Amino acid sequence: MVAMTEKTDLAQIGVVGLAVMGSNLARNFARNGNTVAVYNRSPEKTQALIADHGEEGNFLPAETVEDFVASLERPRKAIIMVQAGKATDAVIDQLAEAMDEGDIIIDGGNALYTDTMRREKEVAACGRHFVGAGISGGEEGALNGPSIMPGGPAESWETLGPILESIAANVDGTPCVTHIGPDGAGHFVKMVHNGIEYADMQVIGEAYQLLRYGAGMEPAEIAEVFREWNSGDLDSYLIEITAEVLAQTDPDTGAPLVDVIVDEAGQKGTGRWTAINGLDLGVPITAIAEAVFARALSSSTDQRAAAQEGQLPAGVDTDADISKDEFIEDVRRALYASKLIAYSQGFDEIKAGSKEYGWEVDPRDLATIWRGGCIIRAKFLDRIREAYDTNPDLPALILDPYFKSELEDLIAPWRRVVVKATQLGLPVPVFASSLSYYDSLRAKRLPAALIQGQRDFFGAHTFKRTDREGTFHIEWSGDRSQTES
């Protein structure tokens, strides 16, 4: 390796952590004209990056944190791409000690936003800047153009903006990156993005399940259906890759690949964090929560095996009639409706989190930067941006006139699909819970009135009346008189 003392130029950006994501991000920076300092705790990974991809641009390899920091131009900018948790804290401490006042440390991993808020305060206390930046797009996005969601001080964005714009995905001339808000705002938004991703993937899986076991279609045939769907309202990255997965055959057996993959869905925590945060904020993100539970249930293999061995009664309607072409179209429309609910709920959570922490996150920015690079990129994000352009204070995304009009054509097929799935004994937790959420919003009265009566009965929790102001209680164990508290 070339010693730092032999280098006459300095790097505009540095990357710490050279596993696949970090390595691809470093290559992206270099390919777009930036000199990039690179460092990994294991020097072998640094050497491999230079040996395999050194010709793609100007890299400055370093064997120590001190040499790495010395190779960065001021204000120094270093992005961390290491395992979340203690490893991230350790690298932050090393960089903060080696850096000077005004230098910028960026965490590009999937960190819990509350950790980012803590780290921002700690780093600011020693005169450095800390930016939690959500980066979406996986390995391919990191290399060819991700969607980037940086938080942190506005002053840091002024420095970081141009270099992040140079590597971000670009749609209609607009880079898919913008300053989200202070401290943990970037990682919060990325967390909810991933929660929407969970729901989106689950409803796509439910649509596949319905076509496979409801309409009796084979994976290759379903792949063609998804390819067709991807040319219309459902045009999105996840629909696109679903067609590719379903069309793939197993090289060992020749069977459809989807049939040889164990049906246990993994998760790394961001969906779970989103669901927990929704509960903390009191935001009903039912589509996201059900998607998280569906993954957990898929991994409850002992329970599932016991249920199958115990032959739990199915009670299915064996006479359920299905017209294949009509059913496919109904599933398409139900899928579209359920996806709209997932996005609407995700934006609700972001709105609530922004209010809770004073971040002033603009939903129009998110709809703009999620159009390219990220996993949930979809055609209707343009419509979402237009909705918030028209009314930034929408009570719910689905109340926008365009989406309300869309739902008029979707609601009847959506209901038919949920009913048919129930008749056939096919689980559709996100399809069904999203429909219940929709119906709950439109219901004139909910059973919450009865629940409040129950709460007052056993715990004197009081209730409010529909006909006048105040808080009231019934003397349930006495004369049943009403008192105002």
Salt bridges, closest charged atoms under 4 A:
GLU56 OE1 - ARG27 NE 2.88
GLU56 OE1 - ARG31 NE 3.39
GLU56 OE2 - HIS53 ND1 3.32
GLU73 OE2 - LYS77 NZ 4.00
ASP89 OD2 - ARG118 NH2 3.40
ASP89 OD1 - ARG119 NE 2.79
ASP100 OD2 - ARG74 NH1 2.79
ASP100 OD2 - ARG76 NH1 2.97
ASP103 OD2 - ARG76 NH1 2.78
ASP107 OD2 - ARG119 NH1 3.65
ASP115 OD1 - ARG118 NH2 3.88
GLU122 OE1 - ARG118 NH1 3.39
GLU155 OE2 - HIS129 NE2 3.79
ASP172 OD2 - ARG371 NH1 3.38
ASP200 OD1 - LYS339 NZ 2.51
GLU218 OE1 - ARG212 NH2 3.75
GLU221 OE2 - LYS324 NZ 2.45
GLU224 OE2 - ARG227 NH1 2.58
GLU244 OE2 - ARG227 NH2 3.55
ASP259 OD1 - ARG212 NH1 2.90
ASP263 OD2 - ARG304 NH2 2.51
GLU329 OE2 - ARG332 NH2 2.75
GLU329 OE2 - ARG333 NE 2.85
ASP330 OD2 - ARG416 NE 2.86
ASP362 OD2 - ARG364 NH2 2.87
ASP382 OD1 - ARG371 NH1 3.12
ASP382 OD1 - ARG385 NH2 3.56
GLU386 OE1 - ARG383 NH1 3.53
ASP389 OD1 - ARG364 NH1 3.83
ASP439 OD1 - ARG415 NH2 2.74
ASP439 OD1 - ARG442 NH1 3.29
ASP456 OD1 - HIS473 ND1 2.76
ASP467 OD2 - ARG465 NH2 2.81
ASP467 OD2 - ARG468 NH1 3.83
